[in-house]
Amino acid sequence: VLVAGVWAKDILHGTDLVDEIIPFAAPWVKYKQGWGGIVSCYHVVKQLRKQTWDLGIEVRGDIRQILLLWLTGAKRRVGFDFTGGGALLTDVVFDDGVMAHLTQHHQRICEHLDIWQRDEKYLPFLKLTAAEQAQAQNIVPFIGFHFGASLPLRRSRKAFLIAGSGFLNTSSKDVVRNSAALGSPLISSYSAGPGNTDLGHICFQSDSPPRYMLSLFLGS
C-alpha cells in the first residue's frame, strides 16, 4: 500500500507495483490547508490503523511523516532521520551526509532491507503501459528545465544555465516557458542567446506541479 499524493494514481496506473494507493496531501507539502490539513492527517492515520502492518517505510526522513508512520502502529518502521524522529523508527537507515539524489536515498533503503544488492547497479525507470508507450510516440521531443523550488537548495543556479548554453543554443521560437518569478531572470538570459540548433522544443518550468508542465503543451 502506497500513501502518496494524487499524482501517484496517474503515474502508477496500469502497473502492478502496488496493491492500493491512498491519496494524501500532507499539510507540509500542500500549503494553506488550514485545519483541513490536520483533519486529513487524522483520517489517513485512522484509515491505516484499521490494518496491521508488518513493515512501514518513510522515504523522506521527515519527522512529521515519521510521526504519522509511528501512529499507524507498524511493527517495523524504516527510514532516515534527517530532521529527527529516529526514536520513533525501529530501523534508522545510515546516511553519510553527502548530498545525493533522491533515488540514491531510496536505493540505500532497499539495501538496508536486503532487497537490493549493494554491488548491483541501480537504474530507476518509469514503467509505461502499452497505451502510454503508443501515446508517447506522438509527443514532439522536448527538453525540460526546472529552475524554481520552494527551497533555495533545490533551485538551479545561473551557472548551470550558462554552462549549458553552448550545448543547447536555440532560437526563441523553439522555447516554451512559464514566466514564474523564480525562473524568469534565468529564462530571459538563456532564450535571448543566438543559435538555431534543432534539438526539439525546450520547456522552462518554474513550478513543481505536473499539471503546469502539461498545460504548457496542451495550451490550456
N, C-alpha and C positions, 0 to 999 in steps of 0.2 A: 504494500500500500504506500502510495506516494502522497505526501502533503505538500502542495505547491500552489503557485498562482494559477489563474485560469488559463494562462498561456500553455501550460503543460498538456492540456487536453488536445490542443491543436498539434503540438509537436509530437506527441506520442500516439496520436490517432492511427489506428490500423496496425499498431505494433503489439507485440506480446511481452513487452519489457516489464510491465506492472499489471497487477490484477485489478487495481482500483486507484482512482485519483480523487483525493479530497481537496477541492479548491479552497484556498485560504489566503486572504490578503492581510498579511501582518501589518499592524499599525506603524511599525518602524520601517516598513518597506513602502507601503502606500500611505502617504501622509494625509493629515487633515480629516481623519475619520471620526475624531471626537470620541464620545463614549461608545459609538458603534464599533470602534476598533477593539475596545476592551471586551465588549459583548461577544464579538466574533472569536476572540481568544477563548472565552468561556465555552462557547458552543463547540469549537473544534476539540478542546480537551474532553468535554463531556462525551462527544461522539467517539473519540478514540478510547476512552475508558470503558466502553461497552465491550471491548475485546481484551484478551490477554496477549501481550506482546513479549516474545522471547528476546527480540533484538530491536533496538531503535538507533538510528544513525542521524546525527546532526552534522551537516557538511560545512556550515559557515563559521563555526567557532564563536557563535554569538550567544552571550549569556542569557539573553531573553528567550531564544529558541531552545537553549539547553534547559531552561526552567520549564518550558512547555513540555519538552520531552520527558523530564522527570515527573511531571504531573500526570502523564499518561500511565505511569506505573510499569513501563517497560523494564524487564528484568535485567537486561544488559543494555547499557547506554554508551554509545561510542561516538567520539568526536574530538575536535580540537578545543582548546580553552583559550583562544586568542584574547577574548575580552573578559575572561574569568569563567567561573562556573564549573571548574574542574572537580570540585567536591560533589557535584550532582551527577557526574559521569562515573561509570564503572571502569571505562577504558579511555584514557586520555591519549590520543594519537600524538606521537613525537613530531615536533617541528623544529628545524634547525635555525629558524629565524631569518633565513634567506628568502627574499621576495621571490615568489613563484607563481606560475599561472594556476588558476582555479582547478584545471584538470590535473595538475600535479598534486594538489592537495587531495583530490578525490582518489588519485592513484595510491597515495600513502594510506588512506583509509582502507582501500581494498587490500593492500599489502599487510596492514595490521590485522585484518580479518582472515588472512591466508587464502583469499580468493583471487589473488593475482601474484604471480611470481616476481620477486624483486629484480631479477635479471631479464625479464621478458619485456620487450618493447611495448610501450603503451601508446596507442594511436586512437584517439577518440574520433567518432564519426556520427553523422546523422543517419538514422535508418529511415529511408523513404519507402512509402508504399508504391505499388506499381502505378497507381493513378497519379501520385505526386511526381514520380520519375517521368511519366509521359507529359505532365504539365510543365515540368522544368525544361523540356526540350524547346518550348515555345517562348521562353524568357530570354530577352536580349541580355547578353553578358554585361555585367557591370561590376565596378569595384566600389566597395563601401568603406567610408571612413567615419569613425565615431569619435568626435572631439570632446563633446560635453559630458559632464558627470557631476553628481552632487558632491563627491569627494575630490579635492584637489589632486590626490594621489592618482586618481583614475583618469584625469584629463590629459589629452595629448598635448605635447609641447610644440611650440612653433618650430623648434629644431627638427622635429620629426617631419614636419611639412616641408621645410627647406631641403632636408636630406632626400626626400622622395621626389622633389620637383624635377630632378634631372631624369628620372625614370618615367614619371607619369605626366609629361607635358601634354596638354590637351587644350583645344580651343574651348572657349566658354560655352559654345552651343552644345557641347557634349557633357556639360556638367549639370547634374540635378542636385539641388541643395535645399536645405532647410535653414532659414535665416534666424535660428535661435541665438540669443545673446552670447552664449558661451562660445559658439563656433564661428560667428560672423567675421571677426577680425582675421582668423586663420583662413577661412574660406575665401575672403576677398583677396588676401595676399597671394593665395595659390591660383585662383581662377583668372587673375589678371595677367599671369605669365603667358608668354608666347608658346607656340607649338601646335602640331597637328597630328601627333601620334595616334593611330587608331587602335585603342585598347578597349573599345566599348564605352559605355556610359560610366560616369563616376558619380557616386552619390555621397554627398557630405551630410551626415546625420548628426544632429546635436542633442538628441534626447534619446532615452533608452527604450520607451515602449515600442514594440514591434509594429503596432498599428500606424505609427507615424511614418516609419520606413515604407510600409505598404501603401499608404495614402499618396506618397510621392509618385509612385509608379502607376497608380490607378487614377491619379488626377483628381481625387476626391478631397 
